[in-house]
Amino acid sequence: QVQLVESGGGLVQAWGSLRLSCAASGRTFSRHAMCWFRQAPGMEREFVAAINWSGGATYYADSVRGRFTISRDNAKNTVYLQMNSLNAEDTAVYYCAADGENYSAASQYNWEYDYWGQGTQVTVSS
């Protein structure tokens, strides 16, 4: 059974930092694109960042570019999201997801991803 488990969320003050992790089990995702989405209360789920299978290409939403960094460790079957200079608008549940296709490119579209985690809450106090 494939599982993606996010961790690292919590409460942080504005301008602070958090590092989210997403550990995969039940399948190796070293040849698959992975990503982060987020969903704030009353809002639709939105794209945050994506990384291709090798880690050689990344893609960010305009709202987080320059503040967030996505990375991966294929040996650990884990993807990370380093979040700096957080603000109240970053408050949301953060979800990681993985594409089921081999050698997939990074994508901003949620329908490209086949496996999803349960999410981790990030709350930024102003």
C-alpha positions as CSV (number, residue, x, y, z in Angstrom):
1,Q,0.0,0.0,0.0
2,V,1.4,3.3,-1.1
3,Q,1.5,6.0,1.6
4,L,2.8,9.6,1.6
5,V,3.2,11.0,5.1
6,E,3.8,14.7,5.6
7,S,5.5,16.1,8.7
8,G,7.1,19.3,9.9
9,G,4.0,21.6,10.0
10,G,3.2,23.7,13.0
11,L,2.7,27.2,14.3
12,V,5.3,29.8,13.3
13,Q,5.5,33.6,13.5
14,A,5.6,35.8,10.5
15,W,9.0,35.9,8.8
16,G,9.8,32.5,10.3
17,S,10.8,29.3,8.6
18,L,9.6,25.7,8.5
19,R,10.8,22.6,6.7
20,L,8.1,20.1,5.6
21,S,9.0,16.5,4.8
22,C,7.0,13.9,2.8
23,A,8.1,10.4,3.3
24,A,6.8,7.8,0.8
25,S,6.4,4.1,1.5
26,G,5.0,1.1,-0.3
27,R,6.6,2.2,-3.6
28,T,9.8,3.8,-4.8
29,F,9.3,7.3,-6.3
30,S,12.9,7.9,-7.4
31,R,11.7,8.0,-11.0
32,H,8.6,10.1,-10.4
33,A,7.8,13.8,-10.2
34,M,6.6,15.0,-6.8
35,C,5.0,18.2,-5.6
36,W,3.4,20.2,-2.9
37,F,-0.1,21.8,-2.9
38,R,-1.9,23.7,-0.2
39,Q,-5.4,24.5,0.8
40,A,-6.5,27.3,3.0
41,P,-9.9,27.4,4.8
42,G,-12.7,28.1,2.3
43,M,-10.3,28.1,-0.7
44,E,-9.5,25.6,-3.4
45,R,-6.3,23.5,-3.3
46,E,-3.5,25.4,-5.0
47,F,-0.2,24.4,-6.5
48,V,2.9,25.4,-4.5
49,A,6.0,23.6,-5.9
50,A,7.0,20.6,-8.0
51,I,10.2,18.7,-8.7
52,N,10.9,16.3,-11.5
53,W,12.1,12.8,-11.0
54,S,15.8,13.6,-10.9
55,G,15.6,16.8,-8.9
56,G,17.1,18.7,-11.9
57,A,14.0,20.7,-12.6
58,T,11.7,22.6,-10.2
59,Y,8.6,24.7,-10.7
60,Y,7.1,27.2,-8.2
61,A,3.9,29.2,-7.8
62,D,4.5,32.9,-8.2
63,S,3.4,33.5,-4.6
64,V,6.2,31.4,-3.2
65,R,9.0,31.7,-5.7
66,G,12.1,33.0,-4.0
67,R,10.9,32.0,-0.5
68,F,10.2,28.3,-0.8
69,T,12.5,25.6,-2.0
70,I,11.5,22.1,-3.0
71,S,14.1,19.3,-2.9
72,R,14.2,15.5,-2.8
73,D,16.4,12.7,-1.5
74,N,15.7,9.7,-3.7
75,A,17.7,7.4,-1.4
76,K,15.2,8.2,1.4
77,N,12.2,8.3,-0.9
78,T,11.4,11.7,0.6
79,V,10.6,15.2,-0.7
80,Y,11.1,18.4,1.2
81,L,9.7,21.9,1.2
82,Q,11.8,24.6,2.9
83,M,9.7,27.6,3.6
84,N,11.3,30.9,4.5
85,S,9.9,34.4,5.1
86,L,6.5,33.0,5.9
87,N,3.4,35.2,6.1
88,A,-0.2,34.8,7.1
89,E,-1.2,34.1,3.5
90,D,0.9,30.9,3.7
91,T,-1.4,29.5,6.4
92,A,-2.9,26.3,5.0
93,V,-2.9,22.5,5.0
94,Y,0.1,21.4,2.9
95,Y,-0.2,18.2,0.9
96,C,2.5,16.3,-1.0
97,A,1.7,14.2,-4.0
98,A,3.5,11.9,-6.4
99,D,3.1,11.2,-10.1
100,G,2.6,7.5,-10.9
101,E,4.4,7.8,-14.3
102,N,8.1,7.0,-14.7
103,Y,10.4,9.9,-15.5
104,S,7.6,12.4,-15.2
105,A,8.2,16.2,-15.5
106,A,7.3,18.6,-12.8
107,S,3.7,19.8,-13.2
108,Q,1.5,22.4,-11.6
109,Y,-1.7,20.5,-12.4
110,N,-3.2,18.4,-9.6
111,W,-4.6,15.8,-12.0
112,E,-1.1,14.8,-13.0
113,Y,-0.5,13.3,-9.5
114,D,-1.8,9.9,-8.5
115,Y,-0.8,9.6,-4.9
116,W,-1.6,12.1,-2.1
117,G,-0.7,12.5,1.5
118,Q,-3.1,13.5,4.3
119,G,-1.6,16.9,4.8
120,T,0.1,18.8,7.5
121,Q,-1.1,22.1,9.0
122,V,1.0,25.2,8.7
123,T,-0.2,28.3,10.7
124,V,1.6,31.6,10.4
125,S,0.8,34.2,13.1
126,S,1.2,37.8,12.2
